[in-house]
Amino acid sequence: MGYLLFQLTLFAYILSTAAYVVYFWSQRKEIRTIARGILIGSGLLHTVYLILRYFEAGHTPLTNHHEAVSFFAWSLTWGYLSFHWRYNVRNFGSFVSPLITTLMLIATFSSREIIQLPPALKSAWLPVHASIAIMANGFLALAFCGGIMYLLQERELKNKRFGLFYTRLPSLEALDNLNSHCLAVG
């Protein structure tokens, strides 16, 4: 059941990425709404998968490569969606969604074997520490995506060649605010 749910989640993330890429080229708001809806659905499926994995393993699913990368993708998804409501950064999902899908593909090829925790790690602090650290890395990954957008926009402004990215990316000020907030949280 868990494997099937994970594969369904991966497929939903791939659909979301495809929709965001189509939106980047077309700039049609209804496609952005569809892409965001698919991403929310992907995040919900992913949440159910992580809960199921918790019950299968008997501990927080953060102890092997598959679980850590999957949790990182989950953190990035919900971090992006939480910032979407505060910062309406155009096409941010077109940069974040491929990263999430890449992380999920990495998790797909990692061993899914459930390992038992050594006694030293059977502490209430492990899930707290590991989940906060991975979520913080999710916000730093959002800053990375925002930084790429900033550099692309800055290059077009500096060269005074207003091409593809100039019309599709937000202002440098908006990207700077987003990155500052992501770095502060991360």
C-alpha positions in Angstrom: 0.0 0.0 0.0 2.8 2.4 1.0 4.7 1.8 -2.3 1.6 2.4 -4.4 0.8 5.6 -2.5 4.4 6.8 -2.9 4.3 6.2 -6.7 0.9 8.0 -6.9 2.4 10.9 -5.1 5.4 11.0 -7.4 3.1 10.9 -10.4 1.1 13.8 -9.0 4.3 15.8 -8.5 5.3 15.1 -12.1 1.9 16.4 -13.3 2.3 19.5 -11.1 5.7 20.2 -12.6 4.4 19.7 -16.1 1.5 22.1 -15.4 3.9 24.7 -13.9 6.1 24.5 -17.0 3.1 25.0 -19.3 2.1 27.9 -17.2 5.6 29.4 -17.4 5.4 29.5 -21.2 1.7 30.4 -21.6 1.2 32.7 -18.5 -2.5 31.6 -18.4 -3.9 32.0 -14.9 -6.2 29.0 -15.1 -3.2 26.8 -15.8 -1.4 28.2 -12.7 -4.5 27.5 -10.7 -4.6 23.9 -12.0 -0.9 23.5 -11.3 -1.3 24.8 -7.7 -4.3 22.5 -7.2 -2.3 19.5 -8.3 0.6 20.5 -6.1 -1.7 20.8 -3.1 -3.1 17.4 -3.9 0.4 16.1 -4.2 1.3 17.5 -0.8 -1.8 15.9 0.8 -1.0 12.5 -0.8 2.6 12.9 0.4 1.3 13.7 4.0 -0.8 10.6 4.0 2.2 8.6 2.7 4.4 9.9 5.5 1.7 9.1 8.1 1.4 5.6 6.7 5.2 5.2 6.7 5.2 6.3 10.4 2.8 3.5 11.3 4.7 0.9 9.2 8.1 1.8 10.7 6.9 2.5 14.3 8.9 5.7 14.4 9.2 9.1 12.6 10.1 8.4 9.0 13.4 10.3 9.0 16.0 7.6 9.6 17.1 6.5 6.1 17.9 8.2 2.8 14.5 7.5 1.2 12.6 8.9 4.2 14.8 11.9 4.7 14.7 13.0 1.0 11.0 12.3 0.9 10.4 14.4 4.0 12.7 17.2 2.5 10.4 17.2 -0.7 7.3 17.3 1.6 8.8 20.3 3.5 9.7 22.1 0.3 6.1 21.6 -1.0 4.4 23.0 2.1 7.0 25.7 2.6 6.3 26.9 -1.0 2.6 26.7 -0.5 2.7 28.6 2.8 4.8 31.4 1.1 2.4 31.5 -1.8 -0.3 33.0 0.4 2.1 35.7 1.8 4.2 36.5 -1.3 2.5 36.3 -4.7 5.7 35.6 -6.6 4.9 34.9 -10.2 6.3 31.7 -11.6 8.0 30.7 -8.3 6.2 27.3 -8.6 7.9 26.8 -12.0 11.2 26.8 -10.3 10.3 25.0 -7.0 8.2 22.2 -8.5 11.0 20.7 -10.6 13.2 20.6 -7.6 10.5 18.8 -5.6 10.0 16.3 -8.4 13.8 15.7 -8.6 13.9 15.0 -4.9 11.0 12.6 -5.2 12.8 10.8 -8.0 15.9 10.5 -5.8 13.8 9.1 -3.0 12.3 6.6 -5.5 15.7 5.1 -6.3 16.8 5.0 -2.6 16.3 1.9 -0.5 12.8 1.9 1.0 13.8 -0.7 3.6 12.5 0.2 7.1 15.4 0.0 9.5 15.0 -0.3 13.3 16.4 2.5 15.3 19.4 1.8 17.5 18.7 2.4 21.2 20.7 5.6 21.2 18.3 7.1 18.7 15.1 6.1 20.4 14.5 9.5 21.9 11.7 12.0 21.7 14.3 14.5 20.5 15.1 12.7 17.2 11.9 13.5 15.4 11.9 17.1 16.8 15.5 17.7 15.9 15.5 16.0 12.5 12.2 17.4 11.3 13.1 21.0 12.2 16.5 20.6 10.5 15.0 19.2 7.3 12.2 21.8 7.3 14.8 24.6 7.7 16.7 23.1 4.7 13.4 23.2 2.8 13.2 27.0 3.3 16.9 27.3 2.3 16.0 25.4 -0.9 13.2 27.9 -1.5 15.8 30.7 -1.1 17.9 28.8 -3.7 15.1 28.9 -6.2 14.4 32.5 -5.5 18.1 33.3 -5.9 18.1 31.6 -9.3 15.1 33.7 -10.3 16.8 36.9 -8.9 20.0 36.2 -10.9 18.1 35.5 -14.1 16.1 38.7 -13.7 19.1 40.8 -12.8 21.1 39.6 -15.8 18.3 40.7 -18.2 18.1 44.1 -16.5 21.8 44.5 -16.4 22.2 43.7 -20.1 19.1 45.8 -21.0 17.8 42.9 -23.0 14.3 42.3 -21.8 13.6 38.8 -23.0 11.8 35.7 -21.7 12.5 36.1 -18.0 11.9 39.8 -17.7 8.2 39.5 -18.4 7.7 36.3 -16.5 9.6 37.0 -13.3 8.8 39.4 -10.5 10.7 42.5 -9.6 14.1 42.2 -8.0 12.7 43.8 -4.8 9.9 41.1 -4.5 12.5 38.4 -5.0 14.8 40.0 -2.5 12.0 40.1 0.1 11.1 36.5 -0.6 14.7 35.4 -0.2 15.2 37.4 3.0 12.2 35.7 4.5 13.2 32.3 3.4 16.7 32.7 4.8 15.4 34.0 8.1 13.1 31.0 8.5 15.8 28.6 7.2 
